[in-house]
Amino acid sequence: MNRVAACALLLIGLTTTAMAGQVYGTLFQDNRPVTGAPVRLTCGNEVANGATDSQGVYRVFVRVTGSCTLVLEPDGRRAEGPLYSYDRPTAYDFDVVNQSGRWILVPRRR
């Protein structure tokens, strides 16, 4: 009976992981990378935290798919933008823009 329960728990864990996805990308302001800034990705009730590196790259892993909000908080400012978490790694590159006194994340044009 213990083997059956252990196998069931393993299968549930693998299924949950299989539905998860990595969200990654870059954050820029004025054509310069936003470095060392905390980022938070909220998808429903799940929250994943990370930070940008020296190139402005962030990576966070969430266990759910669906609509999410990415929040960047450099230097006491707060910028946020919507994105979607899929069951596969997905890239989102953003520019941090001040729009009417409010900081937002705008999809970066290549």
C-alpha positions, 0 to 999 in steps of 0.5 A: 500500500505504501508503494502505491501511495508513493507512486501516486504522490510522485505522479501528482508531483510530475503532473504539476511540474509538467503544467508549470512554465518559466517566464523570462526576459529583459527589462530596460529603461532609456535603452539601458538594462535595469540591473539588480532590481527585484521582480515579482510575478503574480499568477492568481494566488501564486507569487514567484520572486526574482531579480534582474541581473547585470544585463537586465535579464529576469527569470521566474518559475511559476507552477500555474498557467494563465494571466499574470502580472509582472511587477518591477520595483527598482529604487523605490519605484513600482512598474507593472505589466500584464503577461501570460504564463504558458506550460513552456518557457516564454520570453517577455521583454519590457521597457520601463516607461513613465506614463502620466506619472505612473510607471508601467512595463511596455512590451519592448520593440525589437 
